[in-house]
């Protein structure tokens, strides 16, 4: 599907959708728990459904009922389960160690760019601790044998999802384990979200400066009713539009005490010069003259695409540093962000691990290839606010990965779009 956007001012009040990252974690903890759990989660997405589907393949029962997921924990693991991860990297990286800890002889089916996305640092650790892992085909990863406890080691500057996957799995083993952190640990906020969900489930993890200590023989016990948090990552698109539009944007349902690092959008927009006010569960952003800043992207890689749009509207130069990990996302995001903004007329230069943007205040419009990346498509919608001509987004349906109702919500906030079906 293509979407043609006529530039317009965006404004109004919108409720944040559920955090995809939080729901992934709650679903896994619920499926591993000793008794049924209900998760209040009004919104879902392709990635969340992938995790639910894969947990069912491992023996859990998960039903969608109105605004909730109802989970009956896994019992006997089916023989030769096939886990369809689709293109969800979180699903694969979280559940590969879990399946190994459960002793499942499991195959993981991958689509899109997922088969090319790196996973070797994680699979090497699993192989070193008793697993047999191989590619049956280009898009099927086969994991067999029982994971064993012991000492694990991962570089701190690679995907936090490798750490989270092991943190979910190792408490299930019949002995204690340690995960050593090599170098500085990045994306700490996502790991803290995992630790929070584990703590809520009665799982004890000791987090020291350079390692995680994980006692074995633990039992998951998530409360029978839990509520998913609002998503700061997707709220960032609306808040950024508030910084660019002549109308204010109010986003509700956000937890300022959340472990989600993307809540830093509030601080960053203030640094750009936007008017930002908060209440305990809302953020309001209004337009003010913006200026360039320096942004360390190490802990907030998902914010870079939309913040690059804000940078294009700011007077002066904005630099994004420590951004190399964006090359390992649904697209090579350093490149796809660069191509998106260049197509719209921005002055942007791409480097191996950084971006430099010289803001001009306005963009001209143009045709954007989403590269199948939800954050590129939604960032293009944000960019339309400062464009002088229309913006056409190819592959606009990719927003379903994290935010299926995005285009409907965009219209409700004043966006003017024409949906064009493609052959």
C-alpha angles and dihedrals in degrees: 000000000000123000121203112203123201108206113256140152115271122212147135138077125311133175116232115247120235118286108259089204092054095046092051089057096044092050092053093047090047094050090051095045126107096240139027120289134197117209117199102220115149093183130054136178142192092270094050090048089051092057092046091049093050093048088053088052087057091055106273123126113226122178129182109225118178104298097347143075114225111204128193107191123247119274121174112006112237117243115266097355118202112213112200104206093171103196097324110128092186091056094051097043095045098044102039092073091040092054089048092050089051090051093240121164090221139170121208117210116207133190137184116015093335097099089058096045113102120263103145096107088059098041091048089058092048092049090049088057102051106287129126110215127176141147110255088187135349091280103029120080115193121207122183141162130045122298112232130212122248142095118336129184132199134170110253094221097062129077115325086211090075089060093044092051091054092044090056093047108039098064087064094061125097095244142039123276140192126208109205117208114219110209125334117347114234129194089031091164093065091049089049089054088056092048090049092053091046092049090049086054093053094255116142118216123170111213113198128173097273105015150032117231110208119189114211132226093049125153123222114230112171113179115265092249126034134164127222119233126242114264117252092185094062094034086062090073093058094042091051091050087054089057091053102038131078087232126072123246121213118194118192134190097051125138112217090194093056121126088230105119091205088077082085085084086090094057094041095051088050089052089053087055102255120144107252127177128175143197124188092282106012141068125200120195126189134179122270130154107289129214134193122268141174116257125193103213098188095106099026107047094146091060095057099085095054094037088054087060090051088049090055088058095047125093111246133007128328121193125199111200134186089027102134093113090068087078089071098057131098084297131008088275097193087059098037092049089050093049092046095053094041089054088054093049103261126148102237132151124199123213130178093268107005146047129218118199126186105204122224102178095239139046129208103228128236145151119315129197107212090204086220088289117133094205093053092051093049092044089054088055089052091049091054089072090071097036125110093208136032125293120218116199117201117208091019092162089076089088086082088080090078109353115029094174095050097112092046090050090046089057092047089056092054102276117148113214140162117206112220118193114218129207 
